[in-house]
Amino acid sequence: MWSKILLLFLIKNINADPTPIVLWHGMGDTCCFSFSLGSFKIFLQEQIPGVYVHSLRVGNSTVEDMENGYFMYPNKQVDYVCDIISKDPKLQNGFNAIGFSQGCQFFRAVIQRCGHRIGPVKNFISLGGQHQGVYGLPHCGALQHQSCDYVRKLLNYAAYYSWVQKSLVQATYWHDPLDEDTYKSHSEFLAEINNERTINTTYIENLNNLNHFVLVKFDGDSIVQPKETEWFGFYKPGQAKKLITLQESELYLQDRLGLKRMDEAGKLVFLSVPGDHLRFSEDWFIQNVLEPYLI
């Protein structure tokens, strides 16, 4: 009898469709161009035959999708994506999520805010995400864009003005360690999803429902400042030189986001790559991410 049950279980799993994958690109990138996530989608489909891959497009066209990465209020983007995912019948039984750069913290917001209303997110892969924000913007992503210089100048002087928060995406995860109080009270996206104002228990529950939260840091990153934010590390409050790890931060010690319990349960995974921002080989990705968490 038990041998028959085991055989049926194996047959069911052999014939089962692979877990779908949803992608969210970063600043200056797009959902679908061949030089952006379009090629990565094809790569995943080649490696996992039959997998359904949804590369998120925020807007009515690929060009609008790229522009929205600079100028569409992240809270609106998160609502937009929650709606897209909830209406996709192929994602209703669950999926794996992959974020690229700023798409990581945006996807995390989706999981925290509407994880209980969409198909369960099984594993979340964060590739170079800025989970504690940034304090510096030396480059502007994979594509050169005429807005880069404007973005840098504006963030340095007016990141926490309400109109800037609502009109410039990068301002919403600008984290000034020299003025933590202003950051916490005026950051309309990052401080809120990091539970730095009040504790939203739904955020904690939804994040802890993940099987794994995989944080990938690029050790040679010349774009994200500081690169430690990719592992939830950041500058020690009050200065901009000494860095502290996630485990040394109030976010972790007070368990404001449930990351401490995830870490203790083995759900929090820290990986590093020696290259620059989002630079990794196919072999590295297959061995360290695809095989353990996507198949």
C-alpha positions as CSV (number, residue, x, y, z in Angstrom):
1,M,0.0,0.0,0.0
2,W,2.7,2.5,1.0
3,S,4.7,1.7,-2.1
4,K,1.6,2.5,-4.3
5,I,1.1,5.9,-2.5
6,L,4.8,6.7,-2.9
7,L,4.6,5.8,-6.6
8,L,1.5,8.0,-7.1
9,F,3.3,10.9,-5.3
10,L,6.3,10.5,-7.5
11,I,4.2,10.4,-10.7
12,K,2.3,13.5,-9.6
13,N,5.4,15.5,-9.0
14,I,7.1,14.3,-12.2
15,N,4.2,15.5,-14.2
16,A,3.6,18.7,-12.3
17,D,4.3,22.0,-14.0
18,P,7.3,23.9,-12.7
19,T,6.6,26.6,-10.2
20,P,6.1,29.9,-12.1
21,I,8.6,32.8,-11.8
22,V,7.8,36.5,-11.7
23,L,10.5,39.1,-12.4
24,W,10.8,42.8,-11.5
25,H,13.5,44.8,-13.2
26,G,15.6,47.6,-11.7
27,M,16.1,51.3,-12.5
28,G,17.0,52.0,-16.2
29,D,16.0,48.5,-17.2
30,T,12.8,47.1,-18.8
31,C,10.6,44.0,-18.6
32,C,11.1,42.8,-22.1
33,F,13.9,44.2,-24.3
34,S,16.5,41.6,-25.3
35,F,19.3,43.6,-23.7
36,S,17.4,43.7,-20.4
37,L,15.1,41.1,-18.7
38,G,13.9,39.7,-22.0
39,S,17.0,37.6,-22.4
40,F,16.9,36.5,-18.8
41,K,13.4,35.3,-19.2
42,I,14.6,33.2,-22.2
43,F,17.5,31.9,-20.1
44,L,15.1,30.7,-17.3
45,Q,12.8,29.0,-19.8
46,E,15.7,27.1,-21.3
47,Q,16.9,26.0,-17.9
48,I,13.5,25.0,-16.6
49,P,11.5,23.5,-19.5
50,G,7.8,24.4,-19.3
51,V,8.2,27.1,-16.7
52,Y,5.9,30.1,-16.9
53,V,7.9,33.4,-16.5
54,H,6.1,36.7,-16.0
55,S,8.4,39.7,-16.4
56,L,6.5,42.6,-14.9
57,R,5.7,45.6,-17.1
58,V,4.6,48.7,-15.2
59,G,2.9,50.8,-17.8
60,N,1.3,50.4,-21.2
61,S,4.6,50.0,-23.1
62,T,8.1,48.9,-22.6
63,V,9.4,52.5,-22.9
64,E,6.8,53.6,-20.3
65,D,7.9,50.8,-18.1
66,M,11.5,52.1,-18.1
67,E,10.3,55.7,-17.4
68,N,8.1,54.6,-14.6
69,G,11.3,53.2,-12.9
70,Y,12.3,56.8,-12.4
71,F,9.1,58.7,-12.0
72,M,6.1,56.5,-10.9
73,Y,5.4,56.7,-7.2
74,P,6.5,53.3,-5.8
75,N,3.4,52.9,-3.7
76,K,1.3,53.1,-6.9
77,Q,3.7,50.7,-8.6
78,V,3.2,48.2,-5.8
79,D,-0.6,48.5,-6.0
80,Y,-0.4,48.1,-9.8
81,V,1.7,44.9,-9.5
82,C,-0.5,43.4,-6.8
83,D,-3.4,43.8,-9.2
84,I,-1.5,42.3,-12.1
85,I,-0.4,39.3,-10.1
86,S,-3.8,38.7,-8.6
87,K,-5.4,38.6,-12.0
88,D,-2.9,36.2,-13.6
89,P,-4.5,32.7,-13.5
90,K,-1.1,31.0,-13.9
91,L,0.1,32.5,-10.6
92,Q,-2.8,31.5,-8.4
93,N,-1.2,28.3,-7.0
94,G,2.0,30.1,-6.1
95,F,5.2,31.4,-7.7
96,N,8.8,32.3,-7.1
97,A,9.8,35.9,-7.2
98,I,13.0,37.5,-8.4
99,G,13.8,41.2,-8.0
100,F,16.7,43.1,-9.7
101,S,18.1,46.1,-7.9
102,Q,15.3,48.5,-6.9
103,G,12.8,45.9,-8.1
104,C,13.9,43.9,-5.0
105,Q,12.5,46.3,-2.4
106,F,9.4,47.0,-4.6
107,F,8.7,43.2,-4.8
108,R,9.3,42.9,-1.1
109,A,6.6,45.5,-0.6
110,V,4.3,43.5,-2.8
111,I,4.9,40.4,-0.6
112,Q,4.4,42.3,2.6
113,R,1.4,44.3,1.6
114,C,-0.6,41.8,-0.5
115,G,1.0,38.5,0.0
116,H,-2.2,37.3,1.7
117,R,-4.2,38.3,-1.4
118,I,-2.1,36.8,-4.2
119,G,-0.9,33.3,-4.9
120,P,1.6,32.3,-2.2
121,V,5.2,33.5,-2.9
122,K,7.4,30.5,-2.2
123,N,11.0,31.8,-2.6
124,F,12.0,35.4,-3.0
125,I,15.4,36.1,-4.7
126,S,16.8,39.6,-4.2
127,L,19.6,40.4,-6.6
128,G,21.4,43.6,-5.5
129,G,18.4,45.1,-3.7
130,Q,18.6,48.3,-1.6
131,H,16.7,47.1,1.4
132,Q,18.1,49.7,3.8
133,G,18.1,52.3,1.2
134,V,21.0,54.2,-0.4
135,Y,23.1,57.2,0.5
136,G,24.7,58.0,-2.8
137,L,23.9,57.4,-6.5
138,P,27.1,57.2,-8.6
139,H,25.4,55.5,-11.6
140,C,21.9,55.1,-12.9
141,G,21.4,51.5,-13.7
142,A,22.1,49.3,-16.8
143,L,21.0,52.0,-19.3
144,Q,22.3,55.5,-19.6
145,H,19.4,57.9,-19.2
146,Q,19.3,61.7,-19.5
147,S,17.6,61.9,-16.1
148,C,20.6,60.6,-14.2
149,D,22.3,63.9,-13.4
150,Y,19.0,65.4,-12.5
151,V,18.3,62.5,-10.1
152,R,21.6,62.8,-8.4
153,K,21.4,66.5,-7.8
154,L,17.8,66.4,-6.5
155,L,18.5,63.6,-4.1
156,N,21.4,65.4,-2.5
157,Y,19.3,68.5,-1.7
158,A,15.6,67.7,-1.5
159,A,15.0,63.9,-1.2
160,Y,12.5,64.3,1.7
161,Y,10.3,67.0,0.2
162,S,6.9,65.6,-0.3
163,W,6.7,66.5,-4.0
164,V,10.1,64.9,-4.6
165,Q,9.0,61.7,-2.8
166,K,5.9,61.5,-5.0
167,S,7.7,62.3,-8.3
168,L,11.1,60.7,-8.1
169,V,11.3,57.0,-7.3
170,Q,14.8,57.0,-5.9
171,A,13.9,59.6,-3.3
172,T,11.6,57.1,-1.7
173,Y,14.5,54.8,-0.7
174,W,17.1,57.6,0.0
175,H,18.3,57.0,3.5
176,D,20.3,59.7,5.1
177,P,22.1,58.2,8.2
178,L,23.0,61.7,9.4
179,D,19.3,62.5,9.9
180,E,17.5,59.4,10.9
181,D,14.5,61.2,12.3
182,T,13.7,63.0,9.1
183,Y,14.2,59.8,7.1
184,K,11.8,57.9,9.3
185,S,9.1,60.6,9.3
186,H,9.4,61.7,5.6
187,S,10.4,58.5,3.7
188,E,7.0,57.6,2.1
189,F,8.1,54.1,1.0
190,L,11.2,52.5,2.5
191,A,10.7,53.6,6.2
192,E,7.1,52.4,5.9
193,I,7.8,48.9,4.5
194,N,10.7,48.5,7.0
195,N,8.3,49.0,9.9
196,E,10.4,51.9,11.1
197,R,7.3,54.0,12.1
198,T,4.9,51.5,13.5
199,I,4.7,47.8,13.5
200,N,2.5,46.3,10.8
201,T,2.1,42.7,11.8
202,T,0.7,41.8,8.4
203,Y,4.1,42.7,6.9
204,I,5.8,40.4,9.3
205,E,3.4,37.5,8.7
206,N,3.5,37.7,4.9
207,L,7.3,37.9,4.8
208,N,7.6,35.0,7.2
209,N,5.4,32.9,4.9
210,L,8.3,32.7,2.4
211,N,10.2,29.4,2.3
212,H,13.4,31.4,1.7
213,F,14.4,35.0,1.4
214,V,17.6,34.9,-0.6
215,L,19.7,38.1,-0.4
216,V,22.5,38.4,-3.1
217,K,25.2,41.0,-2.5
218,F,27.7,42.1,-5.2
219,D,31.0,42.6,-3.5
220,G,32.4,44.7,-6.3
221,D,29.3,46.9,-6.6
222,S,30.1,50.4,-7.9
223,I,26.5,51.5,-8.3
224,V,24.8,50.8,-4.9
225,Q,26.1,52.8,-1.9
226,P,26.6,51.2,0.5
227,K,26.6,47.8,-1.1
228,E,25.9,46.3,2.4
229,T,22.3,47.4,2.0
230,E,21.9,44.4,-0.3
231,W,22.2,42.3,2.9
232,F,20.1,44.8,5.0
233,G,23.3,46.3,6.3
234,F,23.8,50.1,6.4
235,Y,25.7,53.0,8.1
236,K,25.5,53.2,11.8
237,P,23.1,56.1,12.6
238,G,24.6,59.5,13.0
239,Q,27.5,59.2,10.6
240,A,28.3,57.8,7.1
241,K,31.5,55.9,7.5
242,K,31.1,53.0,9.9
243,L,28.9,50.2,8.6
244,I,26.8,47.8,10.6
245,T,25.4,44.4,9.6
246,L,21.7,43.5,9.6
247,Q,22.3,41.5,12.8
248,E,23.7,44.6,14.6
249,S,20.8,46.9,13.5
250,E,17.7,47.8,15.5
251,L,15.6,46.4,12.6
252,Y,17.0,43.0,13.5
253,L,17.5,43.3,17.3
254,Q,13.9,44.6,17.8
255,D,12.7,42.1,15.0
256,R,10.6,44.9,13.5
257,L,10.2,43.0,10.3
258,G,10.5,39.4,11.4
259,L,13.9,39.0,9.9
260,K,15.5,37.7,13.1
261,R,13.0,34.9,13.4
262,M,13.5,34.1,9.7
263,D,17.2,34.0,10.2
264,E,16.9,31.7,13.1
265,A,14.5,29.5,11.1
266,G,17.0,29.2,8.3
267,K,14.8,31.1,5.9
268,L,17.2,34.0,5.4
269,V,19.9,33.2,3.0
270,F,23.0,35.4,2.3
271,L,24.9,35.0,-0.9
272,S,27.6,37.1,-2.4
273,V,29.1,37.5,-5.9
274,P,32.6,39.0,-6.5
275,G,31.4,41.2,-9.5
276,D,29.9,44.6,-10.0
277,H,26.2,45.4,-9.8
278,L,24.0,42.6,-11.2
279,R,27.1,40.9,-12.8
280,F,26.9,37.2,-12.4
281,S,27.6,34.2,-14.6
282,E,24.9,31.8,-15.8
283,D,26.8,28.9,-14.1
284,W,26.9,30.8,-10.7
285,F,23.1,31.5,-11.0
286,I,22.3,27.9,-11.9
287,Q,24.3,26.5,-9.0
288,N,23.5,29.0,-6.3
289,V,20.0,30.1,-7.1
290,L,18.2,28.2,-9.8
291,E,18.9,24.6,-8.5
292,P,18.3,25.3,-4.8
293,Y,15.3,27.6,-5.0
294,L,13.6,27.6,-8.4
295,I,13.3,23.9,-9.3
